[in-house]
Amino acid sequence: MAQTTERSSSAPTRTPRFHRAWSVAAVTFVTIIGAAAFASLPGLLIEPLHEEFDWSRGTIGFAVSVNLALYGLTAPFAAALMDRFGIRRVVAAALTVIALGSVLTVWMTAAWQLVLFWGVLVGLGSGSMALAFAATVTNRWFTARRGLVTGILTAAGASGQLVFLPLLSWLVEHHGWRPAAVTVALSALAVVPFVWLLLRDHPADVGLAPYGGEYAEKPAPVTGAARRAVTVLSKAARTGPFWLLAGTFAICGASTNGLVKTHFVPAAHDHGMPVTAAAGLLAVIGVFDVVGTIASGWFTDRFEARRLLAVYYALRGVSLLFLPMLLAPSVHPPMLFFIVFYGLDWVATVPPTIALCREHYGEDSAIVFGWVLASHQVGAGAVAFAGGAARDVFGSYDPVWYASGALCAAAALMALVIRRPGKGRGLPLTA
């Protein structure tokens, strides 16, 4: 009789025709799509919450900023949690926390509850998954095809945005924001059984080798990973390239997740565009960011990464300076051009940023990038709040677009200042 229980002490006796790694990747893909609902909702909540509770847009933006900041600050420790407690437990618990935070907003009556439920609970839950989920699954289950699998799992977030943004915007416009919040909770809970029943922490749990690799025993739980994350941060923080990379990526987050993902829909609605149309445009950005990221990876293999970053930030800044002139009650060709152009540039900064981390910090590059990613989310959180506050003060989002364009110009200059890897890799700031 074939052994059906999990095992980690014996090597596999045969290679399966269909490797279970692909099933694990499929579950991961579905999980990321299901969890993408929580990232699609904040921009749709600003106007409904402002109208119902008379909360300022700055107050609502502060809750979103807490969410984004916690997402980023939790991310460097997510891999440590998975090494200590296992992928299944961490992801299932994170999805449950996301669902709890989202559904509790239905009964909130005060702004501090929005900060607690959406900001803290959903922020911690989403940060516990973050990029570490896809990276950990890929590293453990695949030796061959890692690049392909990483690209597919990265695309899952954009695919989820494409699925949920039109649905959630329709719910908000026709049935109110509460059914949309419940939908986010249900979508997170719906994938928990798939995670618990079909996902496994390591190929050795089911007596398999990684796809394209050799069988290896499951390593013991790692208890010092969190300490290493802090140690690596301490070392990297004494070098110049780290602060330049963190600064440019903070501006990246400010000009994407913090600004466009959070405030594009209410800004377009200010100009008379229906919420569903604005959300549809935001979903289209999610399609083109996949294309832009793949193309950026191809360019990064062929051109100097810091120069690519400078070009990406400069082009993004120019596009944001033109956006206030393009907002109108209906969708027209110049707006579609902006959506395609901006979408291609949305996360194009990721491959050259990872490449620069790898060139400057070697074996510690993954952890360094985790902290650089944290700066991305802190920047996003700051502008999510500042954008709402500026709308309250000026009655328009126009100053926010212009300020973000200027920030992107500064990021382009910072990217050019990054020292070439061959000239004093990871040099300390002080002797």
SEGUKOL-459503 format. One record per residue (C-alpha): residue in one letter; x, y, z. Coordinates in steps of 0.1 Angstrom, whole numbers, plus 5000, padded with zeros to 4 digits. Example, Ala and Ser with C-alpha at 12.3 -4.5 7.8 and 13.67 -1.06 7.14 Angstrom:
<tikols>
A / 5123 / 4955 / 5078 .
S / 5137 / 4989 / 5071 .
</tikols>
This chain:
<tikols>
M / 5000 / 5000 / 5000 .
A / 5013 / 5034 / 4991 .
Q / 5022 / 5056 / 5020 .
T / 4998 / 5085 / 5022 .
T / 5008 / 5102 / 5055 .
E / 5033 / 5130 / 5056 .
R / 5069 / 5120 / 5060 .
S / 5103 / 5136 / 5061 .
S / 5127 / 5108 / 5070 .
S / 5129 / 5088 / 5038 .
A / 5137 / 5097 / 5002 .
P / 5111 / 5092 / 4975 .
T / 5111 / 5059 / 4957 .
R / 5099 / 5074 / 4923 .
T / 5095 / 5107 / 4905 .
P / 5058 / 5115 / 4900 .
R / 5046 / 5123 / 4865 .
F / 5028 / 5154 / 4878 .
H / 5049 / 5170 / 4905 .
R / 5030 / 5182 / 4935 .
A / 5051 / 5214 / 4934 .
W / 5027 / 5227 / 4907 .
S / 4997 / 5220 / 4929 .
V / 5013 / 5240 / 4957 .
A / 5021 / 5268 / 4933 .
A / 4985 / 5268 / 4921 .
V / 4972 / 5270 / 4957 .
T / 4996 / 5299 / 4963 .
F / 4984 / 5316 / 4932 .
V / 4947 / 5313 / 4942 .
T / 4955 / 5324 / 4978 .
I / 4973 / 5356 / 4966 .
I / 4943 / 5363 / 4942 .
G / 4919 / 5358 / 4971 .
A / 4939 / 5380 / 4994 .
A / 4942 / 5407 / 4967 .
A / 4907 / 5419 / 4976 .
F / 4919 / 5437 / 5007 .
A / 4944 / 5457 / 4986 .
S / 4917 / 5467 / 4962 .
L / 4892 / 5483 / 4987 .
P / 4909 / 5513 / 5004 .
G / 4906 / 5537 / 4975 .
L / 4869 / 5528 / 4972 .
L / 4861 / 5535 / 5008 .
I / 4872 / 5572 / 5011 .
E / 4841 / 5588 / 4997 .
P / 4815 / 5565 / 5012 .
L / 4830 / 5568 / 5047 .
H / 4834 / 5605 / 5043 .
E / 4797 / 5609 / 5034 .
E / 4783 / 5585 / 5060 .
F / 4804 / 5594 / 5091 .
D / 4816 / 5629 / 5081 .
W / 4852 / 5618 / 5088 .
S / 4879 / 5639 / 5071 .
R / 4897 / 5623 / 5042 .
G / 4929 / 5628 / 5062 .
T / 4915 / 5606 / 5090 .
I / 4905 / 5579 / 5065 .
G / 4939 / 5582 / 5048 .
F / 4956 / 5578 / 5082 .
A / 4939 / 5543 / 5086 .
V / 4952 / 5534 / 5052 .
S / 4986 / 5547 / 5060 .
V / 4988 / 5525 / 5092 .
N / 4977 / 5495 / 5071 .
L / 5005 / 5501 / 5045 .
A / 5032 / 5509 / 5071 .
L / 5024 / 5477 / 5091 .
Y / 5024 / 5457 / 5058 .
G / 5059 / 5469 / 5051 .
L / 5073 / 5467 / 5086 .
T / 5060 / 5432 / 5091 .
A / 5073 / 5419 / 5058 .
P / 5110 / 5415 / 5068 .
F / 5099 / 5392 / 5096 .
A / 5074 / 5372 / 5076 .
A / 5100 / 5347 / 5063 .
A / 5112 / 5343 / 5099 .
L / 5076 / 5334 / 5110 .
M / 5073 / 5309 / 5082 .
D / 5106 / 5293 / 5091 .
R / 5096 / 5290 / 5127 .
F / 5059 / 5280 / 5125 .
G / 5055 / 5268 / 5089 .
I / 5039 / 5283 / 5058 .
R / 5005 / 5268 / 5063 .
R / 5000 / 5281 / 5098 .
V / 5013 / 5316 / 5091 .
V / 4993 / 5321 / 5059 .
A / 4961 / 5306 / 5073 .
A / 4964 / 5328 / 5104 .
A / 4971 / 5358 / 5083 .
L / 4941 / 5353 / 5061 .
T / 4919 / 5348 / 5092 .
V / 4932 / 5381 / 5107 .
I / 4925 / 5399 / 5074 .
A / 4889 / 5385 / 5074 .
L / 4883 / 5395 / 5110 .
G / 4896 / 5430 / 5105 .
S / 4875 / 5435 / 5074 .
V / 4843 / 5422 / 5087 .
L / 4845 / 5442 / 5120 .
T / 4845 / 5474 / 5100 .
V / 4808 / 5467 / 5093 .
W / 4799 / 5476 / 5129 .
M / 4823 / 5505 / 5134 .
T / 4810 / 5538 / 5146 .
A / 4842 / 5558 / 5153 .
A / 4874 / 5566 / 5133 .
W / 4897 / 5549 / 5158 .
Q / 4879 / 5516 / 5150 .
L / 4887 / 5520 / 5113 .
V / 4924 / 5525 / 5123 .
L / 4923 / 5494 / 5145 .
F / 4903 / 5471 / 5123 .
W / 4915 / 5481 / 5088 .
G / 4948 / 5497 / 5097 .
V / 4962 / 5474 / 5124 .
L / 4945 / 5440 / 5119 .
V / 4944 / 5439 / 5081 .
G / 4979 / 5456 / 5080 .
L / 4995 / 5429 / 5102 .
G / 4977 / 5401 / 5084 .
S / 4987 / 5412 / 5049 .
G / 5022 / 5419 / 5060 .
S / 5026 / 5384 / 5074 .
M / 5020 / 5371 / 5039 .
A / 5036 / 5399 / 5018 .
L / 5062 / 5389 / 4992 .
A / 5077 / 5363 / 5016 .
F / 5049 / 5338 / 5009 .
A / 5056 / 5336 / 4971 .
A / 5094 / 5337 / 4977 .
T / 5093 / 5310 / 5004 .
V / 5071 / 5286 / 4983 .
T / 5093 / 5291 / 4952 .
N / 5126 / 5285 / 4971 .
R / 5114 / 5254 / 4989 .
W / 5094 / 5236 / 4962 .
F / 5113 / 5246 / 4930 .
T / 5149 / 5242 / 4919 .
A / 5141 / 5245 / 4882 .
R / 5117 / 5271 / 4868 .
R / 5121 / 5294 / 4898 .
G / 5120 / 5325 / 4876 .
L / 5088 / 5314 / 4858 .
V / 5071 / 5305 / 4891 .
T / 5082 / 5338 / 4907 .
G / 5068 / 5357 / 4878 .
I / 5035 / 5339 / 4878 .
L / 5030 / 5343 / 4916 .
T / 5040 / 5380 / 4914 .
A / 5014 / 5384 / 4886 .
A / 4987 / 5369 / 4910 .
G / 4984 / 5402 / 4929 .
A / 4977 / 5422 / 4897 .
S / 4953 / 5395 / 4885 .
G / 4935 / 5397 / 4918 .
Q / 4932 / 5435 / 4914 .
L / 4918 / 5430 / 4880 .
V / 4892 / 5406 / 4894 .
F / 4882 / 5424 / 4925 .
L / 4883 / 5461 / 4917 .
P / 4854 / 5461 / 4892 .
L / 4833 / 5439 / 4915 .
L / 4840 / 5459 / 4947 .
S / 4834 / 5492 / 4929 .
W / 4800 / 5479 / 4917 .
L / 4791 / 5468 / 4952 .
V / 4801 / 5501 / 4967 .
E / 4781 / 5521 / 4941 .
H / 4750 / 5500 / 4941 .
H / 4748 / 5484 / 4976 .
G / 4772 / 5505 / 4998 .
W / 4806 / 5499 / 5013 .
R / 4795 / 5473 / 5039 .
P / 4788 / 5445 / 5014 .
A / 4822 / 5452 / 4998 .
A / 4839 / 5449 / 5032 .
V / 4821 / 5416 / 5038 .
T / 4832 / 5404 / 5003 .
V / 4868 / 5410 / 5013 .
A / 4864 / 5390 / 5045 .
L / 4847 / 5361 / 5026 .
S / 4873 / 5360 / 4999 .
A / 4901 / 5358 / 5025 .
L / 4883 / 5330 / 5044 .
A / 4874 / 5311 / 5013 .
V / 4910 / 5302 / 5005 .
V / 4919 / 5292 / 5041 .
P / 4906 / 5256 / 5035 .
F / 4927 / 5253 / 5003 .
V / 4958 / 5265 / 5022 .
W / 4952 / 5242 / 5052 .
L / 4944 / 5210 / 5031 .
L / 4965 / 5214 / 5000 .
L / 4995 / 5234 / 5010 .
R / 5026 / 5218 / 5025 .
D / 5055 / 5235 / 5042 .
H / 5082 / 5214 / 5025 .
P / 5086 / 5187 / 4997 .
A / 5100 / 5164 / 5023 .
D / 5066 / 5165 / 5042 .
V / 5052 / 5143 / 5014 .
G / 5084 / 5124 / 5006 .
L / 5093 / 5144 / 4974 .
A / 5123 / 5163 / 4961 .
P / 5118 / 5199 / 4949 .
Y / 5108 / 5202 / 4913 .
G / 5140 / 5198 / 4893 .
G / 5161 / 5192 / 4923 .
E / 5174 / 5164 / 4947 .
Y / 5156 / 5152 / 4978 .
A / 5167 / 5169 / 5010 .
E / 5155 / 5164 / 5046 .
K / 5132 / 5191 / 5060 .
P / 5153 / 5215 / 5080 .
A / 5146 / 5221 / 5116 .
P / 5126 / 5252 / 5126 .
V / 5148 / 5283 / 5126 .
T / 5146 / 5304 / 5157 .
G / 5172 / 5330 / 5150 .
A / 5159 / 5344 / 5116 .
A / 5143 / 5375 / 5132 .
R / 5175 / 5383 / 5149 .
R / 5194 / 5380 / 5117 .
A / 5169 / 5403 / 5100 .
V / 5177 / 5430 / 5126 .
T / 5215 / 5424 / 5124 .
V / 5215 / 5427 / 5086 .
L / 5196 / 5460 / 5089 .
S / 5221 / 5473 / 5114 .
K / 5250 / 5465 / 5090 .
A / 5233 / 5478 / 5058 .
A / 5222 / 5510 / 5076 .
R / 5259 / 5519 / 5079 .
T / 5263 / 5520 / 5041 .
G / 5253 / 5548 / 5016 .
P / 5236 / 5526 / 4989 .
F / 5211 / 5513 / 5014 .
W / 5198 / 5547 / 5022 .
L / 5196 / 5557 / 4986 .
L / 5178 / 5525 / 4977 .
A / 5154 / 5529 / 5007 .
G / 5148 / 5565 / 4998 .
T / 5140 / 5559 / 4961 .
F / 5118 / 5529 / 4970 .
A / 5100 / 5550 / 4996 .
I / 5092 / 5575 / 4968 .
C / 5081 / 5545 / 4946 .
G / 5056 / 5535 / 4973 .
A / 5045 / 5571 / 4978 .
S / 5038 / 5575 / 4941 .
T / 5020 / 5542 / 4935 .
N / 5003 / 5525 / 4965 .
G / 5000 / 5556 / 4986 .
L / 4989 / 5580 / 4959 .
V / 4974 / 5563 / 4928 .
K / 4960 / 5531 / 4944 .
T / 4945 / 5550 / 4973 .
H / 4935 / 5584 / 4958 .
F / 4930 / 5579 / 4921 .
V / 4894 / 5568 / 4923 .
P / 4882 / 5596 / 4946 .
A / 4902 / 5621 / 4926 .
A / 4886 / 5610 / 4894 .
H / 4852 / 5610 / 4911 .
D / 4858 / 5647 / 4921 .
H / 4859 / 5654 / 4883 .
G / 4826 / 5636 / 4877 .
M / 4839 / 5602 / 4867 .
P / 4817 / 5573 / 4879 .
V / 4834 / 5551 / 4906 .
T / 4831 / 5520 / 4885 .
A / 4848 / 5536 / 4855 .
A / 4877 / 5549 / 4877 .
A / 4881 / 5515 / 4894 .
G / 4881 / 5499 / 4859 .
L / 4910 / 5522 / 4849 .
L / 4929 / 5512 / 4881 .
A / 4923 / 5476 / 4872 .
V / 4938 / 5481 / 4838 .
I / 4969 / 5495 / 4854 .
G / 4972 / 5462 / 4872 .
V / 4973 / 5444 / 4838 .
F / 5000 / 5466 / 4823 .
D / 5022 / 5465 / 4854 .
V / 5027 / 5427 / 4848 .
V / 5039 / 5435 / 4813 .
G / 5061 / 5463 / 4825 .
T / 5077 / 5442 / 4853 .
I / 5086 / 5414 / 4829 .
A / 5101 / 5439 / 4804 .
S / 5120 / 5456 / 4832 .
G / 5135 / 5423 / 4842 .
W / 5147 / 5418 / 4806 .
F / 5162 / 5453 / 4806 .
T / 5179 / 5448 / 4839 .
D / 5198 / 5419 / 4825 .
R / 5212 / 5441 / 4798 .
F / 5215 / 5477 / 4811 .
E / 5229 / 5493 / 4842 .
A / 5203 / 5491 / 4870 .
R / 5208 / 5525 / 4885 .
R / 5203 / 5542 / 4851 .
L / 5171 / 5522 / 4845 .
L / 5158 / 5534 / 4879 .
A / 5166 / 5570 / 4870 .
V / 5147 / 5567 / 4837 .
Y / 5117 / 5549 / 4854 .
Y / 5113 / 5576 / 4881 .
A / 5118 / 5605 / 4857 .
L / 5091 / 5591 / 4833 .
R / 5067 / 5584 / 4862 .
G / 5072 / 5620 / 4875 .
V / 5064 / 5635 / 4841 .
S / 5032 / 5614 / 4838 .
L / 5020 / 5625 / 4872 .
L / 5025 / 5661 / 4864 .
F / 5002 / 5657 / 4834 .
L / 4975 / 5638 / 4852 .
P / 4955 / 5667 / 4867 .
M / 4949 / 5679 / 4831 .
L / 4936 / 5645 / 4820 .
L / 4910 / 5639 / 4847 .
A / 4875 / 5644 / 4833 .
P / 4839 / 5630 / 4837 .
S / 4845 / 5604 / 4810 .
V / 4873 / 5582 / 4798 .
H / 4891 / 5597 / 4767 .
P / 4922 / 5586 / 4747 .
P / 4948 / 5608 / 4766 .
M / 4936 / 5592 / 4799 .
L / 4939 / 5558 / 4784 .
F / 4974 / 5566 / 4772 .
F / 4983 / 5577 / 4808 .
I / 4968 / 5544 / 4822 .
V / 4989 / 5523 / 4799 .
F / 5021 / 5544 / 4803 .
Y / 5018 / 5545 / 4841 .
G / 5008 / 5509 / 4843 .
L / 5040 / 5498 / 4825 .
D / 5060 / 5519 / 4850 .
W / 5041 / 5509 / 4881 .
V / 5064 / 5482 / 4895 .
A / 5091 / 5483 / 4868 .
T / 5114 / 5497 / 4896 .
V / 5114 / 5463 / 4914 .
P / 5139 / 5443 / 4892 .
P / 5166 / 5469 / 4891 .
T / 5162 / 5476 / 4928 .
I / 5166 / 5439 / 4936 .
A / 5196 / 5437 / 4913 .
L / 5212 / 5466 / 4931 .
C / 5206 / 5450 / 4965 .
R / 5221 / 5418 / 4952 .
E / 5252 / 5436 / 4937 .
H / 5259 / 5456 / 4969 .
Y / 5249 / 5431 / 4996 .
G / 5255 / 5396 / 4982 .
E / 5241 / 5369 / 5004 .
D / 5222 / 5393 / 5026 .
S / 5205 / 5409 / 4996 .
A / 5171 / 5392 / 5002 .
I / 5169 / 5405 / 5037 .
V / 5181 / 5440 / 5027 .
F / 5155 / 5441 / 5000 .
G / 5129 / 5432 / 5027 .
W / 5139 / 5464 / 5046 .
V / 5139 / 5484 / 5014 .
L / 5104 / 5471 / 5008 .
A / 5095 / 5483 / 5043 .
S / 5105 / 5518 / 5033 .
H / 5083 / 5515 / 5002 .
Q / 5053 / 5508 / 5024 .
V / 5062 / 5535 / 5049 .
G / 5064 / 5560 / 5020 .
A / 5031 / 5547 / 5007 .
G / 5015 / 5551 / 5041 .
A / 5028 / 5587 / 5045 .
V / 5013 / 5598 / 5012 .
A / 4980 / 5579 / 5018 .
F / 4975 / 5601 / 5048 .
A / 4990 / 5633 / 5033 .
G / 4969 / 5629 / 5001 .
G / 4937 / 5628 / 5021 .
A / 4948 / 5657 / 5043 .
A / 4957 / 5678 / 5013 .
R / 4923 / 5672 / 4997 .
D / 4907 / 5684 / 5029 .
V / 4928 / 5716 / 5030 .
F / 4929 / 5725 / 4993 .
G / 4896 / 5710 / 4981 .
S / 4915 / 5693 / 4952 .
Y / 4941 / 5666 / 4947 .
D / 4961 / 5687 / 4922 .
P / 4988 / 5698 / 4946 .
V / 4994 / 5661 / 4955 .
W / 5000 / 5651 / 4919 .
Y / 5025 / 5679 / 4914 .
A / 5043 / 5672 / 4946 .
S / 5046 / 5635 / 4937 .
G / 5060 / 5644 / 4903 .
A / 5087 / 5665 / 4920 .
L / 5094 / 5636 / 4944 .
C / 5099 / 5612 / 4914 .
A / 5124 / 5637 / 4899 .
A / 5143 / 5636 / 4932 .
A / 5143 / 5598 / 4931 .
A / 5157 / 5598 / 4896 .
L / 5186 / 5619 / 4909 .
M / 5191 / 5597 / 4939 .
A / 5193 / 5566 / 4917 .
L / 5221 / 5582 / 4896 .
V / 5240 / 5589 / 4929 .
I / 5241 / 5552 / 4939 .
R / 5277 / 5541 / 4938 .
R / 5286 / 5515 / 4911 .
P / 5290 / 5480 / 4927 .
G / 5326 / 5478 / 4916 .
K / 5335 / 5510 / 4935 .
G / 5334 / 5502 / 4971 .
R / 5306 / 5478 / 4975 .
G / 5286 / 5484 / 5007 .
L / 5310 / 5511 / 5019 .
P / 5302 / 5523 / 5054 .
L / 5291 / 5558 / 5059 .
T / 5315 / 5563 / 5088 .
A / 5350 / 5550 / 5092 .
</tikols>
